[in-house]
Amino acid sequence: MPFVFHLDFNPHEADHRQAADWLAAQPDPTEAVTRLIKVAGEGERRLLQWEELATLLANETRDLRAQLAGRQPGAEQPRSEAREIREDPESARRLDSLFG
């Protein structure tokens, strides 16, 4: 006896209509769904690998930045003082003449 499954597609949602059209065009819809599940699992595994790699790179970058600054890795970084930004009168005059 074949196993039967039922999917509730909402005809008012474009993604559902697209999925239903794609599934209807498959010669073996069950095999197509099986392939999608396998691909989704592989994609999730690869995403986790990329996230782990990004975390490792961020940690190495932070440690390298600390080493270059002469601090110990993992130590709290001092806050930089806010620098006073002075307006260049000549630059301000040029901007005024352009947009004035």
C-alpha positions, 0 to 999 in steps of 0.5 A: 500500500503506497504512503500518501501525504497531503500538503495544504497550499494557500493559493493566495500566497505566491510562494505556495503557488510557485512550490505547487507548480514546481512540485506538479511539474516533477516526474516523481514528486515524492523523490523531489521532496526527498531530494529537497529535504536532503539538500536542506539538511546539507545546507544547514550543515554548511551554514553552521560550518560558515558560522563557526568559521566566522566566529573563529576569524572574528576571535583571531582578528580581535586577538591579533588586534590586541597583540598589535596594540600591545595588550593581552588577548581577552583583556578589556580594551580601553575606551578611546577619548572622543576627539574634538573635530574642528571645522576648517574655515576654508573648507566650510567657505567652499561648501557654502559657495557650492551649496549656498 
